[in-house]
């Protein structure tokens, strides 16, 4: 069944890449492009460990010249910089008072300070904070610490109605100065699906797995150089040529570069490290790699759908 699903997804992405344009005029910004199809195809191939394909698709995206890393990591997630050259596929949430509520995004709201500004979902952990290397500017661009101040100058609440929250997702953060649309803070904040930095990291991983250490190190360094932001005292270039060591370095870079973008769980599962890294959260091998299928969906299928193991 999984082979059939993957085959259909890959066929859809192949067909899409063959007909989609490289880019659109501003009137159609947000529609899927050839680069989006190729990038998503690379990710599908990565989950199947089809490293040659990952390399082919990511190399094509890089060679297209359509994309580049946005200089300021933190600012790349703000509304003013949406659809910048790093964003390969981005769900559009138009920032306009004329929106109907149905087109507003709650991506930011659900991650806001509970309960006044949101529900407090997807909050950073201490383990994530500790994963950042000393001086990595991405830490303060990824995690908002209670009692601190955002880069936009907004004070971050410590206590809200008696609930103490220590950290928040900065990537979904909406500065106080942004308008509240239809009573929904952050309604105009787009959702990033895949960024150029992830294409570079997939390229690095595939290159390492296929023995091209030089390309792997070069692609990895592009991501670290942007994060370094000109401060050569932090994030030294990775230089190891040992495949297993470089693999771990690339996985680490994915953790800190893509943190709070809803990628980590699936990444760790496909790496085969979930039983080790998530054991304190109750992860059970052979079960929690997959989510349960709702009974209602099994009923609607007439029994064709079978419940995943362990549920």
N, C-alpha and C positions, 0 to 999 in steps of 0.2 A: 504494500500500500504506500509506504514512504517513497519507494522508488518511483511509483506512478505520479505521486504528488510533485516530487522534485522534477521529474521529466516534463510535466505540464508547465510548471513555473518557468523552467528554463526555456521551453518552447515559446511561451508568451513573451519572455524577455528578449529572446533572439528575434522574434517577429517585430517587437516594438523597436528595437535598436535599428532594424533595417529600414524603418519608415519614418522615424521621428527626426525632427530637425536638430541641429546642434544648439540652436538658441531661438528665442522669440523676440518680437518687439515688445515694448513695455505693456501693450494692451493684453498680451497673453502670458505675462510673467507668472510663473508658478506651474504651468503645464509641464508634463513630463517631457524631457529631452532625450536625445540619444545618449548623452552622458549619464543621465539618471538610469536609463535601462542598463547600460554597461556596468555602472557602479553597483546596482542592485544585483546584477547577474554575477559579478565578482563575489559578492557577499554570499549568495546562494551556493556558489562553487566552493567557497571557503568552508562552509559548513559541511560539505561533503569531502573536504580535503583533496579537491581536484586542483592541485596547486598550479599546474600548467595553465589551466583556464583562468585562474585568478590572476596570474601574471599577464596573460594575454589581454584580458579585459581592463585591468588597471593600467597597463602600459598604453592602451588605446585612449583611455580617459586623459592620462597625463600628456600624451602626444597631441591631443586635440587642441591644446592651448587655450581652452575655454575657461580654465579654472586656475585660481591661485589662492594662497593662504592670506587671510585678512591680517594686517599687521598687528592690530590690538585684539588679543584673544577675548578679553572681557567685553569689549565694545561690539564684537561681532554678534553677540546675542541680543543686543538692544534693538528696539523697534526701528530706530533711525537707520540702522545698517542692515535691515532685512534684505534678502536677495542679493547679497554681496557676492563677489566672484568665488568665495569659498563654498557657497551653498549650492550643492548639486541638485538636491530635491528638497523642497521646503513647502509644507502645507500652509496655504495662504489663509490668513484671518484678517480681512480688510479692516483697517483702523479708521472707521468712519461712523459718525453718529447716525447715519441713515440705515445702518445695518439692521436687519431683523435679528432677533435674539438667536434664531436657529443658526446663523452664520458666525456667531461669536465663538471664540475659543475659551475654554475653561482650563486650558493647560496650565496657565500660571496660577489661576485662582485656587485650584485644588492643592497646590503646593505652597500656598501662602500661609502666614502665621495663623494657627488655629486659636479660637474659632472666629475671630472678628474679620480677618482678611481672607480666610480660606479654610481648608480642612487639614492642612499640615501633612499631606501625603508626600512620599518620596523625599524624605529628609536625609541629609548626609549622616554617616556614621563616623565614629572615632577611628575605625579601621581605615576608612577612606582618607581621612585627614592624615593619618600616619603614613599612608602610602606615598604621599608626595615627597620628593627629594627636597633637601634643605634649600630654601630660597626660590623654589619653583613658583613663579608668579601666577600660575594657573590655580594654585590653592585658593588665594584670595579672590579669584575670578570665578570660582566654582562653589565655594562655601561662604555663606553669610553667617557670621557669628553673632549670637544674641548679645546685645549691649554694645555692639560695635557700630560702625558707620559705613554705609555703602560708598562705593567710589563716586556715586552721584550726590553724596552728602546727606543721605537720609539716615536718621537714627534707627537702629534695628531694635524692636521691642524685646525686652527680657521676660516680662510676665504679662500674660493676656488673660484676664478673667481667672486668675489663679493658676493657669497652666504655664509651666515653665518649659520653654523649648530652647534648646541650646544652639541649633544650627538650622539653616535653610538652604534650599537650592538657589544659588545665585543665577544660574543660567536661565531660570524661568522668572527671575525677578523683574518686577515692573516698578520703575522709579515713581515716587510720589507725584511727580510733575505730569505723568502721563494721564490722559483723560480716562474717566471711568465710563465705559459704554454700557448702556442699558443696565446699569447697576452692577456690572461685572468687571472687576479690576483685571486688567490684562487681556481683555476681550480681543484686542487687536494684535496680540503677540503671536507671530507665526511659530509653527512647530518644525524643527529641523529633523529631517528623516535621514539624510546622509550628507556628510561634509567632505570636502576635498582632503582634509587631514586624515580621514578614515581610509580614503582610497590610497593615500601614501603609505599608511600603516599596513593595509592589506597587501600592497605591493611589496613592502619590506618583508612581511611574513612569508609570502609566496616565494620571493627571491631566496630567502634563507632556506626554505624547505627544498628548493630545487638546486641548491649549491652555488647560487650567485651571491656570495657574501658581499662583494663590492656594491652591488645595486641595493642590497638589503640595508647596508649601513648608510648609503647615500639617502635613501628614502626616509629612513628613520631620522637622520640628522636634519632633514628639512623641517620635520615636525618639531623637533627639539629646539632648532634655531629660532623658529617663530616664537615658541614659548619663552625662550631665553630673552627675547626682546632687546638684544644688544648688550646684555650684561654677561660677559664671559666668565664671571666669577661663579655662575650657577649653571647647572645642567651641562656638565662636560660632555663632549661627544662620546658616544659608545664606540669602542674600538675592537671589542672581542671578535675573533673569527671562529670561535668554537660554536658550532651550530646550536647545541642545547642551551648554552649560556645566552646566545643572541636571541633565541626563541623566547626565553624568559624576559629579556629586556624589552622585546617588542610587545609581549603580553602586558608587561608593566606599563608601557607607554600607552597602550589602549585603555588601561584602567584609569589613568589620570587625565588623558586627553579627552576621553569620551564620558567621563564621570557625570552622573546625574542625567544622562541622556537615554536611560532605559535600555542599555545595551549589556550591562555587566553580567546579569544572571545568565543570559543566553550565551555570552562569550565564555564564561567559566564552564558551563555545561558542555559546550562543543569542544573545549580544551581537555575535557575529561577530569577536571580538578574539583568539581562540585562536591563530591563526598568529603574531600579534605578541607576545602575552604568554607563550606557551608554546614559542616557537621554540628557546630554550636547553634545553628538555627533549625536543627531538626531535619536536615536534608537526608532522604533515604535513597540510596542507589537503586536503580531499577524501578523507581516510582516517580520521584519528583523531577526527573528530567522533563516530564510531560505534565500538562495540566489535566484535570478531570474534564470529561465531556459532559455537558449538562444532560440530565436525564430527559428533559423535554426534547432535546435535539435527537437523542437516541430513539425516542418514541416517534417523533416526526419522520424519522428515516425508515420506519417500519422494521427496526431491528438491524438494518444494514450497518449502522455505526456500532462499533463495539467499544465498551468502556476501556480506557487505558489501564494497564496493569496497576494493581495496588489500591484502586479506588472502589 
